[in-house]
Amino acid sequence: MDCCISYVTTEEKNNWPPQQTRTGLHLESYLQQCADFIRDTFDKLSDNASLSDEVSVDLIIRILLRRDFNYQSVGRVAHLMPELSQRLSAVVRERRPLPIYFLYHGGYRASHTDVLEDLVFAPDATELLLLYQVARLQRALTPLYPPGISFSIVLNNGVAAFTNDIPYRLTEAYAARLKHMIQLLGADTEIEVLVQSSLNPAAKSLHTMPDMKAVAVDEIGHKNIERFLGRVCLADEATLRATRYAAAEAAWAKEMKDIVDQTSGFCMRQIAHPSCLSFRPFQGGAIR
């Protein structure tokens, strides 16, 4: 599984695979199947695929809302349907791939352990499963709409730097590795990585935000802030971090809107949000 082991040490590679339990071997086999599925999906796409004059936007939306990909109920996203239908209709008329912007994270992941310092700055099986989901969506759509999708994984590392002091060198290295993984899987024509610091280099010099209004933080929110900060913090600092995040995210949302509008695209998120559809980052996943 070269796309996932390319970041281990030379010694580890020479001894790959390590001694594993039966469960570990099954897991590795499954991940290899996912990688093969991704390669096969994007290898078979053809620019010359025939496209019927009649393409149902309603059927495209039905696929996007399938439980495979979306964990929100149809009722919860009903208010998004008129604008989504309008955008999809514009793209279909031009016979372009459907531009999807997946708002992922700030270029790193918080630890799933009790050790707050264990922030994750390298793509691994988590990203492989996300790419597998993208490939599954591509396969579901292309029989109906051969141009398929153009999927952008969006990293708001400027927000991460301003909110949590996460160094750009770490988040930009993560982005480079993720791009390399996508390239190894043969999906770099259809899947791209959009990095905030590359789109807006001025964000790197951001130290203050105008009109920052204090954001109240409850106990659950405080712990979540500590997870992404990578250390314990007091209540006053948690409030400051939450306030910074709200201001920076609002500014970034305006910038993203301009980018998305230029392509008549639409956004999706891991976490349910009233402004866009959800997208499961792995099969059965419902990040709440």
Buried (B, 14 or more C-beta within 10 A) or exposed (E): BEBBEEEEEEEEEEEEEEEEEEEEEEEBEEBBEBBEBBBEBBEEBEEEEEEEEEBEBEEBBEBBBEEBBBBBEEEBBEEBBEEBBEBBEBBBEEEBBBBBBBBBBBBBBBBEEEEBEEBEBBBBBBBBBBBBBBBBBBBBBBEBBBBBBBBBBBBBBBBBBBBBEBBBEBBBBBBEBBBBBBEBBBBBEBBBBBBBBBBBEEBEEBEEBEEBEEBEBEEEBBEBBBBBBBEEBEEEBBBBBBBBBBBBBEBBBEBBEEBBEEBBBBBBBBEBBEEBBBBBBBEEBBEE
